[in-house]
């Protein structure tokens, strides 16, 4: 059974993340979506909120028992190995992402040669979306409805008490 591990902060999950999850589910028998927890970072959404949002996204994609969402600390390759994943899934939006992800892939390959990194190019309609920009726009009262799913939008509006 081929397992892919899709790590990220997912703060909040965007349509770009959803696109990568949807496409990864076509490639792998099982997909683990890992929310990296860093003690020095203060995310907009609590860990439990991000887990719930990602579970909703995967449910709406029809993932069923083929996908799980979990929290992890430490190195991505260690989390992937613990889950039995053969591949780390990374989305690429542009050349900047590619350069950064190639460095990470090289480091991960040296630490864990048995775990491959699979790059999934962002679909044209989502390549411009970043969680950082969604957070910034939402915090300034902007409309983020074209960047996130309706379920995530509802949670953002609750967080910022916007209609």
N, C-alpha and C positions, 0 to 999 in steps of 0.2 A: 504494500500500500504506500503510494507516494504522498508524502506530507510536505507541505510548504509552510513556512513561517513568515508572516508579514508583520514586521515590527514597526512601531512608530509611536508618536505621542498622541495623535488623534484628538487634538484639542482645538476645535471640535472635529469630529469626522466630517469630511467634505464629500462632494460628489466625485472629486478626484480619487479619494480613498475608496469610495463605493465602486467606482469603475475598476480599479485595480483588484479589489476583492472579487468582483463578478468575474473578471477574466482569469484570476488565479484559480477560482473554483472550476473553471473549464480545463485547467492544466493538471491540477492535483486531485487525488482521491480525498484528501483531507486538508483543511486549511486552519492553521492556528494563527489568530490575530493577537499579537502581543503588544500591550501598552507598556512602554518603558517608563519606569518610575524612577525619578531622580530626586533625591532628598533636597537638593539645592534649588530646584525649580518649583515655581508656584503656578500650576496650570489654572486656566479659567474654570474648567470643570473638574470636580473631584474625580478620583479614580473610579468610584462606583458609578458616577454619572456617565463617564466615558465607556465603561463596560456595558452599561444598559443601552446606550445609544448604538454601540457597535453590534450588540446582540439584536437590536431592532433592525439594523441595516441588513445583517446576515439573514434574519428571518424573512425580511421582505424580498430577499434575493432567492429564497427557497433553498437555503443551504442545509436546513435540517440538522441532522446529527453529523454532517460532514465538516462542520466548522465549530470552533470554540474561540472564546475570547478570554484572555488571561492577562494578569499583571506580571511583570518581571523586573528584576533589578540586575544590574551588572552587565556583563558582556552578552551581546546578541547571540554570538555563536554558542555560548554556554546554554542559553535558554533554548536555542534550536536543538542542540544535542539532547538536552533533558527531555524534550518533547518527541524525540525520534524523527525530527524533520531532516530531510535530505537536502532541502534548498531553503535559502533565504530569499524572499520576494521583495524587490525594491521597485518602486515606480520612478520613472524618469520623465520630468517635464521639459527639460531643456539641457543645453550643453553644460551649464553650471552644475546641474544635478549630476550629469554624467561624470564630470571630472571628480566631484566629491565622492560619488558612489564607487567609481573605479578604485580610488584610494582605499575606501572602506573594504571593498571586495578583496583587494590584494592583502590587506592586513588580516581579514577574516580567513582567507584561504591559507595564509601562513600559519595561523593559530589552529585552524581546523580544516585540513585538506580534504576531509571526507564530506564537507558541507559546501555545496555549490551556491553561488548567488545567481539568481535569475532576474534580469531586468525586464520590466514591462513598460513600454512606452505609453505615456498618457495619451488618451484619446484627444483629438483636436479640441473638442468642446470643453475639456477639463484641464488642459495643460497650463492655463493661467491661474488656476485656483490654488491658493495656499492657506493652510490653517492660520498662519500669522496674519495674512491680509483679512481673512474672515473675522478674526478676533478684533482687529483694528477697526474695521468698518462697523461691526456690530457695536463696539464700545462707543463709537461716535454717533450712534443712532441711525446708521445707514441700513439700507435694504440688502440683506444677504440671501434672499430667497432663491436666487438663481445659482447659488454656490453650494447649498446644502439641501438635504432631503426635507420634506415637510415635518418629519418627526424631530429632526435635529433643529430645524427652524423654531419649532414650538418651544424647545428647551432654551434656545438662545433668547427668544422673546421673554420667557419667564425669568431668565437670569438678568436681563436688562430692563424688565418690566416695560416692554414696548409692545404696541399692537400691530 
